[in-house]
Amino acid sequence: MSEAIKVTIWNEYRHEREHPDVQALYPLGMHHAIAEGLTGGLAIRTATLDEPEHGLSEEVLADTDVLIWWGHLAHREVRDEIADRVAARVLRGMGLVALHSAHYAKVFRKLMGTSCSLLYRDAGEKERLWVTAPGHPIASGIGPYFELAQEEMYGEFFDIPAPDEVVFTSWFAGGNVFRSGCCFHRGQGKIFYFRPGHERYPTYRDSNVLRVISNAVHWAAPVRREPPLYGKAVPALEAIGRAANGGGVPGRP
């Protein structure tokens, strides 16, 4: 029997405590709503901004296969050393699923190397998410598209590096489009950015959204193998003979 994937769901947990309408939607926080909706035999823990070390100690990260990140109000409150710690773990193989406003999270911007800026409009408009990579495992179980009745609009241009693959592309009732499901590889780690998730709408109660996040966790989970070695490699694996011309360096006597 395979080991359960160890997932840490990180959330600022500010909107749910400060805004009654958000608290009504997510009384225990968006992190708990996501945890309740994920499927696939996962071992789940949660962490929030106001915990010591933002709940992301070295020990927690070492025991995390995939980190799900939701942030919005308090990106600047995330300590630089914690963002650097998370980014380093991704480079060593931990998966990262960045949700909604996490495009501006310190760790995401660090791993992308760009501003990650975009257009936005919160008018509660319909969003239609088209599957643009139907053979990708993150799209498993999703039809040609699915719709969210109300969401915040994010629009192009989205200032990110060209994704390795765009699994979902959104159209909004106001006419904008957006690359809403983007895959990246950084070092040994896999990253999936997934756009839906404005705090004032019940997005994390939607079965399609939760299916996508569950699929993304399985896709982003690290491969079980020894980490690669870097630096000087001695001894040689094979005997190293002299060059055919008899010299140690090609072109020299």
Secondary structure, DSSP 8 states (H G I E B T S, - for coil): ----EEEEEEE---HHHH-HHHHHH-TT-HHHHHHHH--SSEEEEEEETTSGGGG--HHHHHT-SEEEEE-STTGGGS-HHHHHHHHHHHHTT-EEEEEGGGGGSHHHHHHH-S----EEEEEEEEEEEEES-TTSGGGTT--SEEEEEEEEEEES---S---SEEEEEEEETTS-EEEEEEEEEETTEEEEEE----TTS-GGG-HHHHHHHHHHHHHHS--SS-----S---S-SS-----TTSSSSTT--
